[in-house]
Amino acid sequence: MPISATVARARVDRLIGRTFAAGAIALSVESGLNFYSQLKYLNQPFAWALTIVLWSTTIALAYSFWFGKANYLFLRIHALYMVVMVLSWPFVLNSDVPQDGSFYPWIWWGIDTGWIAVALSFGWRFALVYYVSLIGLVQYMFSLPMGGSHAFSVTVTDGVYTFLTNASISVIALMIREAANRSDQANSEAIRAEVQQAEAEAKAKERLRLDGLIHDSVLTALISATQAKNVEEAKASAELAGTALRKLSEVQRGDMTQAPVYCSELFDSIILAAERIDPKIKAKKNCGTSISVDAEAVSALTEATIQAIHNSLMHAGPTASRELSLKSSNAGIKIVILDNGKGFRVSQVNRSRMGIKVSIIGRMEAVGGSAHVVSQPRQGTTVVLEWSKK
């Protein structure tokens, strides 16, 4: 199962969203001042209702990105509401406005944030259609008496300036997001390579163990044959030789990639992988039993452990330290990864943070195991992985 690393993308999305939200609040103040100065031209009950909804969408997206789960649904609602505002202008206007070209409907400032919101939440193709359609509609309205009777050259200049300015900002934001996606992809590939190397090391150690057992079987058979003094001992030597040959044949035919791995080899490989990721991690193992772990569970335990350590490195803070504990019993395996870092509220984990929900919890559940994440702000994080042998 592929590992989804979305650390950089999640951080960039929240950073862009917070920056946008702060700008939206500032522009709301500007549009509010213009709204207030134009109240004498407006159907006030309708105008106030329109404005309150606009401010509500702005507050909702600002709260989401600063204090909530960074829900892009609010950006979409905000962007689409700009179309409603423009189309409602003929019904909001209640009297004639100045026709000397100095008057701009207050919604011109109110819809400023819609351009960026649509690019961030809908994607570039939809945003392009949105830009051209809405700018064309607004500038046409400005050329009419209800919009201030602006000259054709002014409406064209304003439209081009609006398009270029907002398109440039949108492209920059989308390029930053794409760079984050590439960073996530690189991290994902690095983690996947680490998982594969750890699995290969565990299986190689198990193969060496099997080779040793086979060697001992063959050596025992040879020694027994050379020391046989009667027919019975010769028959026993033949049986030992037959057993050794069968073992050799089974290994030759068998697919070692699917062979079970004993806990000692698994733990050693996971610790080596963990130390490659975090050389300062404190690791300890307790493998007092000879429990074997099937290939699928080996992959899941290794992947979930490495993902948990990777998440800690990215989120716990630069001064945090980590500990890794691996224990086995006749019933199964238990792995604990903990840090003393910043911590977080598990209930507020963003849906895009697939490293926890898919590569840790989902990965363990797929092999009949379980994963529990315990964390609180400023109290560190503990991840517990458990797998039971059926």
Rosetta blueprint (number, residue, H / E / L):
1 M L
2 P L
3 I L
4 S L
5 A L
6 T L
7 V H
8 A H
9 R H
10 A H
11 R H
12 V H
13 D H
14 R H
15 L H
16 I H
17 G H
18 R H
19 T H
20 F H
21 A H
22 A H
23 G H
24 A H
25 I H
26 A H
27 L H
28 S H
29 V H
30 E H
31 S H
32 G H
33 L H
34 N H
35 F H
36 Y H
37 S H
38 Q L
39 L H
40 K H
41 Y H
42 L E
43 N L
44 Q H
45 P H
46 F H
47 A H
48 W H
49 A H
50 L H
51 T H
52 I H
53 V H
54 L H
55 W H
56 S H
57 T H
58 T H
59 I H
60 A H
61 L H
62 A H
63 Y H
64 S H
65 F H
66 W H
67 F L
68 G L
69 K L
70 A L
71 N L
72 Y L
73 L H
74 F H
75 L H
76 R H
77 I H
78 H H
79 A H
80 L H
81 Y H
82 M H
83 V H
84 V H
85 M H
86 V H
87 L H
88 S H
89 W H
90 P H
91 F H
92 V H
93 L E
94 N L
95 S L
96 D L
97 V L
98 P L
99 Q L
100 D L
101 G L
102 S L
103 F L
104 Y L
105 P L
106 W L
107 I H
108 W H
109 W H
110 G H
111 I L
112 D L
113 T L
114 G H
115 W H
116 I H
117 A H
118 V H
119 A H
120 L H
121 S H
122 F H
123 G L
124 W H
125 R H
126 F H
127 A H
128 L H
129 V H
130 Y H
131 Y H
132 V H
133 S H
134 L H
135 I H
136 G H
137 L H
138 V H
139 Q H
140 Y H
141 M H
142 F H
143 S H
144 L L
145 P H
146 M H
147 G H
148 G L
149 S L
150 H L
151 A L
152 F H
153 S H
154 V H
155 T H
156 V H
157 T H
158 D H
159 G H
160 V H
161 Y H
162 T H
163 F H
164 L H
165 T H
166 N H
167 A H
168 S H
169 I H
170 S H
171 V H
172 I H
173 A H
174 L H
175 M H
176 I H
177 R H
178 E H
179 A H
180 A H
181 N H
182 R H
183 S H
184 D H
185 Q H
186 A H
187 N H
188 S H
189 E H
190 A H
191 I H
192 R H
193 A H
194 E H
195 V H
196 Q H
197 Q H
198 A H
199 E H
200 A H
201 E H
202 A H
203 K H
204 A H
205 K H
206 E H
207 R H
208 L H
209 R H
210 L H
211 D H
212 G H
213 L H
214 I H
215 H H
216 D H
217 S H
218 V H
219 L H
220 T H
221 A H
222 L H
223 I H
224 S H
225 A H
226 T H
227 Q H
228 A L
229 K L
230 N L
231 V H
232 E H
233 E H
234 A H
235 K H
236 A H
237 S H
238 A H
239 E H
240 L H
241 A H
242 G H
243 T H
244 A H
245 L H
246 R H
247 K H
248 L H
249 S H
250 E H
251 V H
252 Q H
253 R H
254 G L
255 D L
256 M H
257 T H
258 Q H
259 A L
260 P L
261 V E
262 Y E
263 C H
264 S H
265 E H
266 L H
267 F H
268 D H
269 S H
270 I H
271 I H
272 L H
273 A H
274 A H
275 E H
276 R H
277 I H
278 D L
279 P L
280 K L
281 I L
282 K E
283 A E
284 K E
285 K E
286 N E
287 C L
288 G L
289 T L
290 S L
291 I L
292 S E
293 V E
294 D L
295 A H
296 E H
297 A H
298 V H
299 S H
300 A H
301 L H
302 T H
303 E H
304 A H
305 T H
306 I H
307 Q H
308 A H
309 I H
310 H H
311 N H
312 S H
313 L H
314 M H
315 H H
316 A L
317 G L
318 P L
319 T L
320 A L
321 S L
322 R E
323 E E
324 L E
325 S E
326 L E
327 K E
328 S E
329 S L
330 N L
331 A L
332 G E
333 I E
334 K E
335 I E
336 V E
337 I E
338 L E
339 D E
340 N L
341 G L
342 K L
343 G L
344 F L
345 R L
346 V H
347 S H
348 Q H
349 V L
350 N L
351 R L
352 S L
353 R L
354 M H
355 G H
356 I H
357 K H
358 V H
359 S H
360 I H
361 I H
362 G H
363 R H
364 M H
365 E H
366 A H
367 V L
368 G L
369 G L
370 S E
371 A E
372 H E
373 V E
374 V E
375 S E
376 Q L
377 P L
378 R L
379 Q L
380 G L
381 T E
382 T E
383 V E
384 V E
385 L E
386 E E
387 W E
388 S E
389 K L
390 K L
